[in-house]
Amino acid sequence: MFSGRLNIDFEPNQLSLLYDAKKAKGENIFDLTSSNPTKLNFRYDEKSILKNFIDKESLEYNPDSKGLIRARKTVQEYYSSLGKKIDIDDIFITPSTSEAYSFLFKLLLNPGDEVMIPQPCYPLFEYLAILDSAKVIYYPLIYEHKTGWKPDFKALGDNITEKTRAIIVVNPNNPAGSYLKSGDYLSFEDICRKNNMALISDEVFSDFGYGLTDDTVRTIVGERSYLSFALNGFSKMLGLPQMKFGWIVIQGDDGVKSEAIKRLDIISDTYLPGSSVIQNASPKLLGTKDNIQKHILGRIETNYDMLQTKLLLNPDIRLLKSEGGWSAVISFENMLVPEEEFVYALLEKKNVLVHPGYYYDFIKEGYAVISLLTETNVLEEGIDRMLTMCNDV
């Protein structure tokens, strides 16, 4: 009686079962995976945030398919601070980035059509595509020691079919931490133009860069485009995932862009843009950005530097190059131990939780992903315990 969209394995994996069992016994777990900033002792400006919800306008319902003018001006102001000028009519407010993807999949994909996503990548996209009866096709990111992660454009081109409708880039990638470079962006744009496809750029971590270079493309907004959609929101930008405020910025050639706006307007009007309370508060909420980002980015940089120092000369466990975002990738390929076995043993014997690389669809084994939001003392103890595994495995 249920939809075939969710014919998936609902059983918890062995790592989750072990974690739950240890927590039930009251064991102290060094969790290096948490990415919920509201639970990790960051200093929020509580008064400045909470006072913004005492507003009589929140008692009025003034629906707008694209989102309230006040909210869209907030987004316009954000891009203006980056030196980017956008038309307010090219902005759509969404309840979150996840809903933004669902809107775009409905706009671009028929059932059975394909969307291309990077590999490795956060596992959200496959579920979102499944729920909209679409199919995911992967294109690999290749790691080079000096330059970091880079799209494999040959493999991407080989995987394009007549059903491929869109390419997703995550900028910076989660978990790899790599930003688009100007040459790579132009390659994506050319591919989309030649194949009549759209480019979707997920930029939710774009404010958290710590390794930017002259050719880094922090946002595709303002770049030349056949048809592209830039996605962002308050969840990561302000460290407020509970506020449910996201957006889409549309760019492209006039004809295809105007048609996309017309159709997306119907989709957004059908589902509605999200809470008027949050939209009305958005200008003041954006004003808290610098404060919380200072604290979050400060911890990220401290943790990344600490990892570099601890793992610099280690022959078994390496920190891979990253440029931004909330995650770090550790390679233990040299240990020649199965990934699942290593991660399970780390939790079982050392009470340290990390995510195995297969959670993120790494092309090969030997990776672990940790959160750079982890409190530094917890992360340092967890890494020290991990290093002792080199002698135990």
Buried (B, 14 or more C-beta within 10 A) or exposed (E): EEEEEEEEEEEEBEBEEBBEEBEEEEEEBBBBBBBEBEEBEBEBEEEEBEEBEEBEEBEEEEEBBBBBBBBBBBBBEBBEEEEBEBEEEBBBBBBBBBBBBBBBBBBBBEEEBBBBBBBBBBEBBBBBBBBBBBBBBBBBBEBEEEEBBBBBBEBBEEBBEEBBBBBBBBBBBBBBBBBBBEEBBBBBBEBBBEBEBBBBBBBBBBBBBBBEEEEBBBBBBBBEBBBBBBBBBBBBBBBBBEBBBBBBBBBBEEEBBEEBBEBBBEBBEEBBBBBBBBBBBBBBBBBBBEBBBEBBBEBBBEBBEBBEEBBEEBEBBBBBBBBBBBBBBBBBBEBEBEBBEBBBBBBBEBBBBBBBBBBBBBBEBBBBBBBBBBBEEBBBBBBEBBBEBBEEB
